[in-house]
Amino acid sequence: MHWRLGPGPLRWLAHRLKNPHEPNLIIAVALYTVFIMYLCAVIGAGGRAWAVQVNGREVALVKDEKTARQALEQVVDARSRELGRPVLPLEKVQVVSVRRSNPELLDEQALAALLTGCLTYQSTATGLAVNGEVKIILPDRQEAERLLARLKARFSRPGEAVRFAEDVQLVDVQCDPSRVTPPQEALERILQGGEAVSRYTVKEGDTLWDIARAAGRTVEQIAAANPEINLDMLQIGQEIKMNTVKPLLTVVATSRQAVTEVIPPEVKVEKDKSLLLGDSKVKQPGKPGKKEAVYEVVRVNGAVSQRQLVAERIIEQPQPRIIAKGSRLLLASRSRNGDARLAWPTVGSVVSPYGKRWGRMHEGVDISGGIGDPVVAAQSGTVIRAGWYSGYGKCVDIAHGDGVVTRYGHLSRISVSVGQYVEKGQLIGRVGNTGRSTGPHLHFEVIVNGTPRNPMRYL
């Protein structure tokens, strides 16, 4: 409502002021003037107030701008102390002058209580950006730098060059304070940043311990990843989850390490015709050497992922170990007292010697044994017969070089094949009773340049 004085009273007042000798008139004029001044003051101040607006919406009226400002500061300061860092309202708060008839005004405390319930806040914080994406928000840059330093120290040693495999940046962000992560929690989130789930299919013969060892896990870790499976009763074809934790950040630590290493002696083998085939002796024991080696070692999150030799220096040269191995099969003299010898081909004793027997020449010796007893090569050589051979039944012939052949007859089983090289003492078959035989035994012959010889001279 607007108030205005008309011209009539003012003209009457001006006319009366021309006659100043009327005392009553002077008093009336003075009283009228005071009334007019009071009325103007009431009209000018009676309906004025200050409206507090949040995002353009009026939420309260206060008597003056100072009350609104102090209430807002009180609310923001309380929230900042609660969170431990400065915050600002996300909403736009304005205080404007308005006119209201009979306005209901709030005092500072009432307005502060009202604003507490209707304001949300944002905080200036520091984001940890990994490969361009903010993964974690920390209170400030100082806390973020301290966290990264702790992470590097966790997976590095003094003297190592440390870096992150990912592109790591610290960026300023404005966010809801509830999104800010405390430093210790942030460290745990980085270490448990992601989990790649792989599966393993159980094969025949697998045990839980074998599976865990091959995967670099513990039995407890596998059990925790598979609570629904009875791991004591694994089934072939069953799938097991093999969870592998992948940290959010990868710490790469590189160093150079100098170590003194032993150089093993080289082993040299020399043929010695003075020794029989299969015999050997050490001519020179050899001596290890020493060297200083420098390696570049790369560790990823504490585990060695690469170890590369970059330099080495010989401190002491090694001396080779020389072994002489016999190359002579049998002596030309073939005398019983000579030094030629063959290994005994099976257990048992001679039950029929070399020589005339029943009017015929018995060209070998018969050695007693039971069916299935092992038969071994009397000397190293190449198998030239492995199969049925006339009256010998199942038979094996082994050529040893220099025209020397050994023969094994009446076998129950043959364990070698033609062309196979066998070592002295290697299994070649089993005692039997095949061919023309009067009972289980091994018929053993020594043939030199096609002529049978008495095996007892060489055993």
ABEGO torsion letter per residue (X at the ends): XBBBBBAAAAAAAAAAAABAABAAAAAAAAAAAAAAAAAAAAAAAAABBBBBBBGGBBABBBABAAAAAAAAAAAAAAAAAAAGBBBBBABBBBBBBBBBBGBBBBBAAAAAAAAAAABBBBBBBBBBBBGGBBABBBABAAAAAAAAAAAAAAABBBGBBBBBABBBBBBBBBBBAAABBBAAAAAAAAAAABBBBBBBBBBBGBBAAAAAAAAGBBAAAAAAABAABBAABBBBGBBBBBBBBBBABBBBBBBBBBBBBBBBBBBBBBBBAABBBGBBBBABAEBBBBBBBBBBBBBBGGBBABBBBABBBBABBBBBBBBBBBABABBAAGBAABABBBBBABBEBBABBBEBBGGBBBABBBBBEBBGBBBBBABBEBBABBEBBEAAEBBBBBBAEGGBBBBBBGBABBABBBGBBBBBGBBAEBBBABEBBAEBBBBBBBBBGGBBBBAAAAX
